[in-house]
Amino acid sequence: MTMKINPSLDPKRLPYWMSTKQVAAWMGVDETVIRYRAAKGVLPGHKMGSLWRFSRDELMECMQSGCAPRGLPD
């Protein structure tokens, strides 16, 4: 499974803190992929109770540095 950023969603217009659903829509993958990658430490995320929240800036930095590889991590 590959991650393709949805070009119609301008990162500057995204909220600073995003939900799993918002990140999944932006990256073009299922929410379970986002939760899995966050739990494994592949994507920068913050667990708040049972919910994950993601900083737009941390995700952008991660994507630019190549920390979110294609396919599911082992």
N, C-alpha and C positions, 0 to 999 in steps of 0.2 A: 504494500500500500504506500503510495507516495503522498506527500504533502504539497499542495499547490495553493499558494496564497490567492485568495479571491481578489482579482484586480479591481472589482467594483467597490470594494471596501477600503477607502483611503485610511491608512493607519492614523493619520493626524485627526481624523474625525471619530475614531473609536474612543470609547470612554477609557479613562486611565485604568480603572479596575474592571476586568472583564470576567464573566462567568465561563464555565466550561462550554456552554452552548454557544456563546458569542465567539470564543476562540475556535471552536470546531467549525463554525460557519466561515470564519475568516480564513482558516487554513484548509477548508474543503475536505475535512475528514469527520468521522463519527465522534460523538462525545466520549465514547469509551476509549478511543485512541488517545485523546487528550488526557483523560484521567490516568490511564495506564502510564503514559510518558511522564506525567507529573509525579506519579508515585515512584517511578524508577529514577527520577532525578534528571531525566533527559530534557524536559521542559521546566523552566523556572515557574514555580507556582507556590501558593501559600494556602495551606489547609486551615480552614476556619470552621471548626466543628466537623460536620460531615461534608462541607462544601469546599470546593477549590475556587480560589480567586487568582487571577493572573494580571500582572502589571503589563500594560501595553509597552512601556519602555523596556522592561526586562525581556519581553518576548522579542521585540525588535532587535535588541542587542544580541540575543541568542541566535536569531535567524541570520544576522549579519556575520556572526562569528562561526556559523556552521554547526552549532551545538544541537540542532534538530535534524539528525540524519534522515534520509529516506528509509522507509520500511520500519517495521516495528523492532525496537531493541530487544535483545535476548534477555 
